[in-house]
Amino acid sequence: MAKIHVTTKINGEDAEFLCEPQQTMLDVLRDELSLTGSKEGCGSGDCGACSILVDGRLVCSCLMFGAEAAGTEIMTIEGMSDGDTLHPLQQKFLEHAALQCGFCTPGVLVASKALLDANPNPTEEQARYWLAGNLCRCTGYDKIIEAVMDAAAEMRGE
Amino acid sequence: MNYLGKDVELKVVGTRPIRPDGVEKVNGRASFGADVAVSGMIHAKVVRSPHAHARIKSIDTSKAEAVKGVQAVITGADLPDIPSEEAFVGEGPANFREMSHNVIARDKVLYDGHAVAAVAANTAAIAEEAARLVEVEYEVLPHVISVEEAMADGAPVLHEDMFTQGVDPKPTKASNIAKRVEFKLGDSNAAFAKADVIVERQYTTQPVHQAYIEPHACVVSYNPDGQAQIWCSSQGQFMVRAFCAKLLGMDIASIRVMPMEIGGGFGGKTLVYLEPLALALSKKSGRPVKMVMSREEVFRGSGPTSGGTINVKIGATKNGRIVAAECETILQAGAFPGSPVGPACMTAFACYDLADVTAFGYDVVSNRPKVAAYRAPGAPISTFAVESAVDELAQKLGMDPAEFRLINAAKNETKAAYGPTLKDIGYVETLEATVASEHYKSDLGEAPKGKRRGRGVASGFWFNIGGESSGATYVNEDGTVSVVSGNPDIGGSRASMGMMAAEVLGIDVSRVRTTVGDTASVGYSFLTGGSRVTFATGMAVTQSAEEVRDDMCRRAALIWEIDAEAVEWRDGAAHPAGENAGKFDPLSLSDIAAKSGRTGGPISAKCSINAQGAGPGYATHICDVEVDEETGHVAVLRYTAIQDVGKAIHPAYVEGQMQGGAVQGIGWALNEEYIYNKDGGLDNPGFLDYRVPVASDLPMIETQLIEVPNPRHPFGAKGVGEVPIVPPMAAVANAISSATGVRMPNLPMSPPRMRAALDAAKG
């Protein structure tokens, strides 16, 4: 079958790629575009390690076809910091030791950004439910929640 | 030397700097096993058995080989037949021949998911398609899943050449019982006569998977000159090298293993699955080969930890002294021998000072994936049973469970049932901290209608190990320092290595960069496991930094033309030791580094040791639950982990180990289990149906670090990573008992089981 030519925007820059019709967005990011920050932990939308934003919406990129990226704006973990300046969430994750192995971290950070974009002042419970789709096996989530709440406070200027 | 004592002022150890590998882990640039790409790389997939137990009659690979883009197909016949030999590296008992047969089946498949062939092709999609065309003819055999079935008379036998070890007389008939072990002190049988109260009960636990989020992955390049390079995520680059060399019949020096970032392991990455297959495929195809497991393959084809059946009997006097204790632990090993039954028995009563105690157990094979290490292997299983029984005994005696444990607690000079006399332990301190804690004294609050609240405590023990480790310290030309560790960093150890070196050298930790060396760039290190890295590799790194520091004193002496003994190292610089040494301005590390060419050349030191004297870890956890009487759902409302950590080098990562371990234990307690169907197939090989805890299941996990230093480590460190998973199952079960009056002896305490138990109690 012929490959599909897709034109899209990734991390603020125009991008184009060729993909097989059945290729997932995760495989396109990792294999075609060398953006390996998004991880495959399950391939079934259960772990959240491949989380990206599509037109601002939180999506498991393993559940999306590459071809569906056409005409959208995608944000991956590689687009989270502003040049050399880390996003406040990234900085707080480092300060709070909110990562151990770091494999789930890109997905957790993207999902946390989506949370704070939608709700700059979440309660701990709201943060826990929002991040319930992102599995972390190392931390027990404690320091992740601390970091998200601290980043939210800082971004609100508190 | 050591840096203990009250007069030693630590500037780096005990602080919370940002880890050296942090930024690349928050911006997506860290490179894990599956992120590697090399020139000319192709992709391979494994063909796995759909049967729990079957004889392989034939394998026809011709159709797969005919697919356009397929480069090589291998079966068990492509790996050398190697003799039975005990593995000399790795965690837990293992045998190279069995390892080889686990990596790829020979004449029989022994579990659903057992590898039988592998296909390498230009793309992963082609490899997957061709793998489906490998035709395997099976003769399906009767299978056994549970230990009870496996031990029954007339059970289908997995290995015709396996005779139970450790029993007298030696059996003449093959069985599924690989061995019996026993640890004993005094005469427990007779001592029960002294007991006023006895608790005796059977408990069961289910196999649970380590469930690291990163599936196994590797890239292997075998070159025509017989040299191979392996990039993979594992808990030991030297383990991968040795196992691959053995399984492929290669020299160790012909394999170089590059440790990639590891996305969680918890013991599950202490052995090989894909690497030997990728090596054989690379050799056959002449191309570098990449292999990545799917999540389903991780569940079906890699090792969970054992499920077990545990029979416990404990007797105490009415004033609360335990006088006799016995524990029988039967563990599933999976398809090949090697369950952690030894450590399960050894740890069962290690929290207590007992004169008359017996712990024995059986290692039993059945048609399940071969178990792998999982955080404190064996201890959580026996401890769930013993700590539940201890709680029940306290209930019967009408005593506070923490006070009851204090009466019986192991202390310094206690002779443990498994052999040694305990030294420098902090178990009593964890219990005292429990009793004194705000959590333990707090009110549970009123439960909403239809729900009940309760609080439980439980304790746990883990040996912690030392062993062979290497580290190196290099002073760079500009006065920065490179530290190389021989162990994959699974939870922040690069940070603690760099901190210990910075402390020794008296410089800011930001000037030290720690990396994990590949097998050709650092000396041998036993794998990352047994909570050993901060202890043993930390000791090697500390000693290498000390050697560098002493060398810099010698260099300063040369520059000043005085005796080396007349120089001392202080605050990152060489100083004359006293008035008599002469008057010189201090020479900083940077000054000495800049002049190293004139004082003897580059400044560096390597250290390889066999670290002895690891201090055992003890923990006590407090858990509050709320049980929904209608649904049987158990919510954890509040949780505190209290642990003797020796000395926390980087307290945030120590807390992280405690929190992560506690939460894995909560998952083990409430949800996680392998579910097999009647055909011996695994029914829940995915995160949807194998449910690990998610953020909304949990409260914050409070931690309290108790520091009873281990004098055999320069900074007093003890292993901290494993003991946190030991107490949670019993802590949750004991909390449920206190909430509902119902004792839950079978894990997981999932909603259907909880509801059924509540219904049964109502009558």
Chai-1 contact restraints between the chains, C-beta under 6 A:
chainA,res_idxA,chainB,res_idxB,connection_type,confidence,min_distance_angstrom,max_distance_angstrom,comment,restraint_id
A,T36,B,D35,contact,1.0,0.0,6.0,A-B,restraint_1
A,G37,B,G28,contact,1.0,0.0,6.0,A-B,restraint_2
A,G41,B,I213,contact,1.0,0.0,6.0,A-B,restraint_3
A,C42,B,R295,contact,1.0,0.0,6.0,A-B,restraint_4
A,C42,B,F687,contact,1.0,0.0,6.0,A-B,restraint_5
A,S44,B,G686,contact,1.0,0.0,6.0,A-B,restraint_6
A,D46,B,F687,contact,1.0,0.0,6.0,A-B,restraint_7
A,D46,B,L688,contact,1.0,0.0,6.0,A-B,restraint_8
A,C47,B,I213,contact,1.0,0.0,6.0,A-B,restraint_9
A,C47,B,F687,contact,1.0,0.0,6.0,A-B,restraint_10
A,A49,B,I213,contact,1.0,0.0,6.0,A-B,restraint_11
A,I77,B,G28,contact,1.0,0.0,6.0,A-B,restraint_12
A,E78,B,G28,contact,1.0,0.0,6.0,A-B,restraint_13
A,S81,B,N27,contact,1.0,0.0,6.0,A-B,restraint_14
A,Q90,B,V26,contact,1.0,0.0,6.0,A-B,restraint_15
A,F93,B,V26,contact,1.0,0.0,6.0,A-B,restraint_16
A,L94,B,I18,contact,1.0,0.0,6.0,A-B,restraint_17
A,L94,B,G22,contact,1.0,0.0,6.0,A-B,restraint_18
A,A97,B,A652,contact,1.0,0.0,6.0,A-B,restraint_19
A,A97,B,Y653,contact,1.0,0.0,6.0,A-B,restraint_20
A,A97,B,G656,contact,1.0,0.0,6.0,A-B,restraint_21
A,L99,B,K25,contact,1.0,0.0,6.0,A-B,restraint_22
A,Q100,B,G491,contact,1.0,0.0,6.0,A-B,restraint_23
A,Q100,B,G656,contact,1.0,0.0,6.0,A-B,restraint_24
A,C101,B,G263,contact,1.0,0.0,6.0,A-B,restraint_25
A,C101,B,G264,contact,1.0,0.0,6.0,A-B,restraint_26
A,G102,B,K25,contact,1.0,0.0,6.0,A-B,restraint_27
A,G102,B,A30,contact,1.0,0.0,6.0,A-B,restraint_28
A,F103,B,I213,contact,1.0,0.0,6.0,A-B,restraint_29
A,F103,B,E214,contact,1.0,0.0,6.0,A-B,restraint_30
A,F103,B,G263,contact,1.0,0.0,6.0,A-B,restraint_31
A,C104,B,I213,contact,1.0,0.0,6.0,A-B,restraint_32
A,T105,B,K25,contact,1.0,0.0,6.0,A-B,restraint_33
A,P106,B,G28,contact,1.0,0.0,6.0,A-B,restraint_34
A,R128,B,A695,contact,1.0,0.0,6.0,A-B,restraint_35
A,R128,B,S696,contact,1.0,0.0,6.0,A-B,restraint_36
A,Y129,B,S696,contact,1.0,0.0,6.0,A-B,restraint_37
A,L131,B,A695,contact,1.0,0.0,6.0,A-B,restraint_38
A,A132,B,V694,contact,1.0,0.0,6.0,A-B,restraint_39
A,A132,B,A695,contact,1.0,0.0,6.0,A-B,restraint_40
A,A132,B,S696,contact,1.0,0.0,6.0,A-B,restraint_41
A,L135,B,I213,contact,1.0,0.0,6.0,A-B,restraint_42
A,L135,B,V692,contact,1.0,0.0,6.0,A-B,restraint_43
A,R137,B,A211,contact,1.0,0.0,6.0,A-B,restraint_44
A,R137,B,Y212,contact,1.0,0.0,6.0,A-B,restraint_45
A,R137,B,I213,contact,1.0,0.0,6.0,A-B,restraint_46
A,R137,B,G264,contact,1.0,0.0,6.0,A-B,restraint_47
A,C138,B,G264,contact,1.0,0.0,6.0,A-B,restraint_48
A,C138,B,G660,contact,1.0,0.0,6.0,A-B,restraint_49
A,T139,B,G656,contact,1.0,0.0,6.0,A-B,restraint_50
A,T139,B,G660,contact,1.0,0.0,6.0,A-B,restraint_51
A,G140,B,Q659,contact,1.0,0.0,6.0,A-B,restraint_52
A,G140,B,G660,contact,1.0,0.0,6.0,A-B,restraint_53
A,G140,B,V663,contact,1.0,0.0,6.0,A-B,restraint_54
A,G140,B,I701,contact,1.0,0.0,6.0,A-B,restraint_55
A,Y141,B,A695,contact,1.0,0.0,6.0,A-B,restraint_56
A,Y141,B,L698,contact,1.0,0.0,6.0,A-B,restraint_57
A,D142,B,Q659,contact,1.0,0.0,6.0,A-B,restraint_58
A,D142,B,M700,contact,1.0,0.0,6.0,A-B,restraint_59
A,D142,B,I701,contact,1.0,0.0,6.0,A-B,restraint_60
